Each structure stands twice: as C-alpha cells, then as structure tokens.
Amino acid sequence: MKKHLVVSMLLLASVFGLATDTQAGETFLLLEDTEDLPPPYKQWWYATPADYSAYNETYEVFIRGDGKHGDFFGILQVDCLNPKNSEWLATGGFLNAERVPAQAITTLRSQLCDDGV
C-alpha cells in the first residue's frame, strides 16, 4: 500500500509539474512496442523524470506502460554513473518490472544520462 501511495503521489507531482527540476513533468515516449502483438495492437512505454540528484547523478523517473499487454507503472531510480545500481523503488499494475523492455530502459538512459534532461 505504501509503494502504491508513493507512486500515486509521484504521478500527481509529475502531471501537475510540482517536481523541482525544470524538465521534470515532461513525459516522453520511450518505446512503441509491437513485440508478440499482432497488428494493430501495441504497447507504449513512457517516462516522466521527476527528480535529479547532481551529487550522485541519479534520476527518479516515473515509468508507465499501457497497451494490449496490460498496464504498468513504477518509479525507477536511474544511476548514470553505475547502471547496475539502478533500481525500481516502486512498481504496480498488471505487468511486473521484468516486462519493461530492455530497449525502453536503453532509450531512457540515453535521454537522461547521455544528453541530460
């Protein structure tokens, strides 16, 4: 229940632009996935950066999946310096974190860590 509340609060903050970073709250498409889905069905994956720590170069990002496979939402802490230290802080929905495609995470890291937000 506590994780669900945290995810809900982060979603509200990102939707209404209450997060502190200047780019926080801007949602972007990570992936339009058609894997294992016959046309015209798809699964979309979105990211909304919510917080950034310059001290250790980490982002907290709200990840949302929606489509034929089912819904997913979670908060991923992305560690730009040490990718193996990235971790899911909270997850929910029909799908679990293992169902988030690697390509979506690669795109997210590229957007946040290589280019900056």
PyRosetta script that sets phi, psi and omega in degrees:
from pyrosetta import init, pose_from_sequence

init()
pose = pose_from_sequence("MKKHLVVSMLLLASVFGLATDTQAGETFLLLEDTEDLPPPYKQWWYATPADYSAYNETYEVFIRGDGKHGDFFGILQVDCLNPKNSEWLATGGFLNAERVPAQAITTLRSQLCDDGV")
pose.set_psi(1, -40.7)
pose.set_omega(1, -178.7)
pose.set_phi(2, -63.1)
pose.set_psi(2, -42.5)
pose.set_omega(2, 179.2)
pose.set_phi(3, -63.5)
pose.set_psi(3, -40.2)
pose.set_omega(3, 179.6)
pose.set_phi(4, -62.6)
pose.set_psi(4, -39.8)
pose.set_omega(4, 178.7)
pose.set_phi(5, -64.8)
pose.set_psi(5, -41.9)
pose.set_omega(5, 179.2)
pose.set_phi(6, -63.0)
pose.set_psi(6, -44.8)
pose.set_omega(6, 179.3)
pose.set_phi(7, -61.9)
pose.set_psi(7, -43.5)
pose.set_omega(7, 179.9)
pose.set_phi(8, -62.3)
pose.set_psi(8, -42.3)
pose.set_omega(8, -179.7)
pose.set_phi(9, -66.5)
pose.set_psi(9, -40.4)
pose.set_omega(9, 178.3)
pose.set_phi(10, -65.4)
pose.set_psi(10, -40.0)
pose.set_omega(10, 177.8)
pose.set_phi(11, -60.4)
pose.set_psi(11, -46.8)
pose.set_omega(11, 179.4)
pose.set_phi(12, -61.7)
pose.set_psi(12, -41.9)
pose.set_omega(12, 179.3)
pose.set_phi(13, -63.0)
pose.set_psi(13, -41.8)
pose.set_omega(13, -178.4)
pose.set_phi(14, -71.8)
pose.set_psi(14, -38.5)
pose.set_omega(14, -179.8)
pose.set_phi(15, -66.3)
pose.set_psi(15, -40.6)
pose.set_omega(15, -176.9)
pose.set_phi(16, -95.2)
pose.set_psi(16, 6.9)
pose.set_omega(16, 174.9)
pose.set_phi(17, 69.9)
pose.set_psi(17, 31.3)
pose.set_omega(17, -177.8)
pose.set_phi(18, -89.8)
pose.set_psi(18, -8.1)
pose.set_omega(18, 179.2)
pose.set_phi(19, -71.0)
pose.set_psi(19, 159.8)
pose.set_omega(19, -167.7)
pose.set_phi(20, -82.8)
pose.set_psi(20, -32.0)
pose.set_omega(20, -176.0)
pose.set_phi(21, -67.9)
pose.set_psi(21, 148.5)
pose.set_omega(21, -176.8)
pose.set_phi(22, -64.4)
pose.set_psi(22, -31.5)
pose.set_omega(22, 179.8)
pose.set_phi(23, -93.5)
pose.set_psi(23, -5.7)
pose.set_omega(23, -179.0)
pose.set_phi(24, -61.1)
pose.set_psi(24, 143.3)
pose.set_omega(24, 178.7)
pose.set_phi(25, 93.9)
pose.set_psi(25, -10.9)
pose.set_omega(25, 178.1)
pose.set_phi(26, -87.2)
pose.set_psi(26, 112.4)
pose.set_omega(26, -178.8)
pose.set_phi(27, -87.3)
pose.set_psi(27, 137.1)
pose.set_omega(27, 176.6)
pose.set_phi(28, -134.1)
pose.set_psi(28, 153.1)
pose.set_omega(28, -179.2)
pose.set_phi(29, -76.4)
pose.set_psi(29, 127.6)
pose.set_omega(29, 175.8)
pose.set_phi(30, -89.9)
pose.set_psi(30, -43.3)
pose.set_omega(30, -172.5)
pose.set_phi(31, -162.1)
pose.set_psi(31, 137.8)
pose.set_omega(31, 169.2)
pose.set_phi(32, -107.2)
pose.set_psi(32, 98.8)
pose.set_omega(32, -169.8)
pose.set_phi(33, -93.1)
pose.set_psi(33, 128.6)
pose.set_omega(33, 175.2)
pose.set_phi(34, -116.4)
pose.set_psi(34, 5.9)
pose.set_omega(34, -179.3)
pose.set_phi(35, -58.2)
pose.set_psi(35, 128.8)
pose.set_omega(35, 178.3)
pose.set_phi(36, 62.7)
pose.set_psi(36, 19.8)
pose.set_omega(36, 179.4)
pose.set_phi(37, -126.7)
pose.set_psi(37, 126.5)
pose.set_omega(37, 177.4)
pose.set_phi(38, -73.7)
pose.set_psi(38, 149.2)
pose.set_omega(38, 176.9)
pose.set_phi(39, -58.9)
pose.set_psi(39, 142.2)
pose.set_omega(39, 9.9)
pose.set_phi(40, -98.7)
pose.set_psi(40, 15.8)
pose.set_omega(40, -173.3)
pose.set_phi(41, -75.8)
pose.set_psi(41, 146.1)
pose.set_omega(41, -179.2)
pose.set_phi(42, -146.6)
pose.set_psi(42, 168.0)
pose.set_omega(42, 172.0)
pose.set_phi(43, -129.5)
pose.set_psi(43, 125.3)
pose.set_omega(43, -178.6)
pose.set_phi(44, -105.0)
pose.set_psi(44, 142.5)
pose.set_omega(44, 178.3)
pose.set_phi(45, -124.9)
pose.set_psi(45, 126.2)
pose.set_omega(45, -176.6)
pose.set_phi(46, -123.5)
pose.set_psi(46, 155.8)
pose.set_omega(46, 176.5)
pose.set_phi(47, -132.3)
pose.set_psi(47, 141.5)
pose.set_omega(47, 174.6)
pose.set_phi(48, -131.5)
pose.set_psi(48, 103.5)
pose.set_omega(48, 177.2)
pose.set_phi(49, -62.6)
pose.set_psi(49, 135.8)
pose.set_omega(49, -176.8)
pose.set_phi(50, -120.0)
pose.set_psi(50, -28.5)
pose.set_omega(50, -176.4)
pose.set_phi(51, -154.5)
pose.set_psi(51, 147.0)
pose.set_omega(51, 178.6)
pose.set_phi(52, -135.0)
pose.set_psi(52, 136.2)
pose.set_omega(52, 175.0)
pose.set_phi(53, -114.4)
pose.set_psi(53, 110.3)
pose.set_omega(53, 179.3)
pose.set_phi(54, -68.9)
pose.set_psi(54, -25.9)
pose.set_omega(54, -178.5)
pose.set_phi(55, -58.9)
pose.set_psi(55, -48.9)
pose.set_omega(55, -178.3)
pose.set_phi(56, -119.4)
pose.set_psi(56, 15.5)
pose.set_omega(56, 178.1)
pose.set_phi(57, 49.4)
pose.set_psi(57, 55.8)
pose.set_omega(57, 176.0)
pose.set_phi(58, -121.6)
pose.set_psi(58, 148.7)
pose.set_omega(58, 176.2)
pose.set_phi(59, -119.4)
pose.set_psi(59, 144.9)
pose.set_omega(59, 165.7)
pose.set_phi(60, -105.4)
pose.set_psi(60, 126.1)
pose.set_omega(60, -172.8)
pose.set_phi(61, -129.7)
pose.set_psi(61, 132.8)
pose.set_omega(61, 173.9)
pose.set_phi(62, -85.2)
pose.set_psi(62, 121.8)
pose.set_omega(62, 179.7)
pose.set_phi(63, -108.2)
pose.set_psi(63, 133.4)
pose.set_omega(63, 178.9)
pose.set_phi(64, -131.0)
pose.set_psi(64, 133.4)
pose.set_omega(64, 174.0)
pose.set_phi(65, -119.1)
pose.set_psi(65, 139.7)
pose.set_omega(65, -178.0)
pose.set_phi(66, -150.6)
pose.set_psi(66, 136.0)
pose.set_omega(66, 177.9)
pose.set_phi(67, 154.7)
pose.set_psi(67, -157.9)
pose.set_omega(67, -172.6)
pose.set_phi(68, -67.2)
pose.set_psi(68, -31.1)
pose.set_omega(68, 178.7)
pose.set_phi(69, -71.0)
pose.set_psi(69, -26.6)
pose.set_omega(69, -178.6)
pose.set_phi(70, 131.2)
pose.set_psi(70, 179.9)
pose.set_omega(70, -178.1)
pose.set_phi(71, -97.2)
pose.set_psi(71, 155.3)
pose.set_omega(71, 177.1)
pose.set_phi(72, -149.7)
pose.set_psi(72, 142.9)
pose.set_omega(72, 169.5)
pose.set_phi(73, -147.5)
pose.set_psi(73, 145.5)
pose.set_omega(73, -179.5)
pose.set_phi(74, -168.2)
pose.set_psi(74, 167.0)
pose.set_omega(74, 176.0)
pose.set_phi(75, -114.1)
pose.set_psi(75, 119.2)
pose.set_omega(75, -179.8)
pose.set_phi(76, -109.6)
pose.set_psi(76, 127.0)
pose.set_omega(76, 173.0)
pose.set_phi(77, -91.7)
pose.set_psi(77, 113.7)
pose.set_omega(77, -177.1)
pose.set_phi(78, -97.5)
pose.set_psi(78, 118.2)
pose.set_omega(78, 178.1)
pose.set_phi(79, -97.3)
pose.set_psi(79, 109.2)
pose.set_omega(79, -177.0)
pose.set_phi(80, -72.9)
pose.set_psi(80, -29.5)
pose.set_omega(80, -178.7)
pose.set_phi(81, -79.2)
pose.set_psi(81, -39.7)
pose.set_omega(81, -178.4)
pose.set_phi(82, -132.4)
pose.set_psi(82, 89.2)
pose.set_omega(82, -176.0)
pose.set_phi(83, -52.6)
pose.set_psi(83, -32.9)
pose.set_omega(83, -178.9)
pose.set_phi(84, -67.2)
pose.set_psi(84, -16.1)
pose.set_omega(84, 178.3)
pose.set_phi(85, -88.8)
pose.set_psi(85, -1.9)
pose.set_omega(85, 175.8)
pose.set_phi(86, -65.9)
pose.set_psi(86, 144.5)
pose.set_omega(86, -177.3)
pose.set_phi(87, -151.8)
pose.set_psi(87, 153.0)
pose.set_omega(87, 174.7)
pose.set_phi(88, -80.9)
pose.set_psi(88, 122.8)
pose.set_omega(88, 177.5)
pose.set_phi(89, -86.5)
pose.set_psi(89, -29.9)
pose.set_omega(89, 178.6)
pose.set_phi(90, -161.6)
pose.set_psi(90, 146.6)
pose.set_omega(90, 176.4)
pose.set_phi(91, -142.7)
pose.set_psi(91, 160.1)
pose.set_omega(91, 177.1)
pose.set_phi(92, -166.4)
pose.set_psi(92, 177.7)
pose.set_omega(92, -179.5)
pose.set_phi(93, 100.5)
pose.set_psi(93, -173.7)
pose.set_omega(93, -177.6)
pose.set_phi(94, -72.0)
pose.set_psi(94, -40.1)
pose.set_omega(94, -179.3)
pose.set_phi(95, -89.7)
pose.set_psi(95, 155.3)
pose.set_omega(95, 175.7)
pose.set_phi(96, -102.4)
pose.set_psi(96, 173.0)
pose.set_omega(96, -174.4)
pose.set_phi(97, -61.1)
pose.set_psi(97, -28.2)
pose.set_omega(97, 179.8)
pose.set_phi(98, -66.6)
pose.set_psi(98, -18.8)
pose.set_omega(98, -179.3)
pose.set_phi(99, -86.2)
pose.set_psi(99, -6.5)
pose.set_omega(99, 175.7)
pose.set_phi(100, -71.3)
pose.set_psi(100, 120.7)
pose.set_omega(100, -175.9)
pose.set_phi(101, -62.1)
pose.set_psi(101, 142.9)
pose.set_omega(101, 178.0)
pose.set_phi(102, -58.5)
pose.set_psi(102, -35.2)
pose.set_omega(102, 179.5)
pose.set_phi(103, -62.8)
pose.set_psi(103, -35.1)
pose.set_omega(103, 177.8)
pose.set_phi(104, -65.2)
pose.set_psi(104, -41.9)
pose.set_omega(104, 179.7)
pose.set_phi(105, -68.6)
pose.set_psi(105, -39.4)
pose.set_omega(105, 177.4)
pose.set_phi(106, -61.0)
pose.set_psi(106, -44.6)
pose.set_omega(106, 178.1)
pose.set_phi(107, -63.1)
pose.set_psi(107, -42.1)
pose.set_omega(107, 178.6)
pose.set_phi(108, -60.5)
pose.set_psi(108, -48.0)
pose.set_omega(108, 180.0)
pose.set_phi(109, -62.1)
pose.set_psi(109, -39.4)
pose.set_omega(109, 178.4)
pose.set_phi(110, -62.8)
pose.set_psi(110, -44.0)
pose.set_omega(110, -179.9)
pose.set_phi(111, -66.2)
pose.set_psi(111, -42.8)
pose.set_omega(111, -174.9)
pose.set_phi(112, -85.2)
pose.set_psi(112, -49.5)
pose.set_omega(112, -169.5)
pose.set_phi(113, -87.1)
pose.set_psi(113, -35.6)
pose.set_omega(113, -177.8)
pose.set_phi(114, -84.1)
pose.set_psi(114, -47.5)
pose.set_omega(114, -175.6)
pose.set_phi(115, -93.7)
pose.set_psi(115, -26.0)
pose.set_omega(115, -170.3)
pose.set_phi(116, 80.3)
pose.set_psi(116, 162.8)
pose.set_omega(116, -177.9)
pose.set_phi(117, -93.8)
pose.dump_pdb("model.pdb")
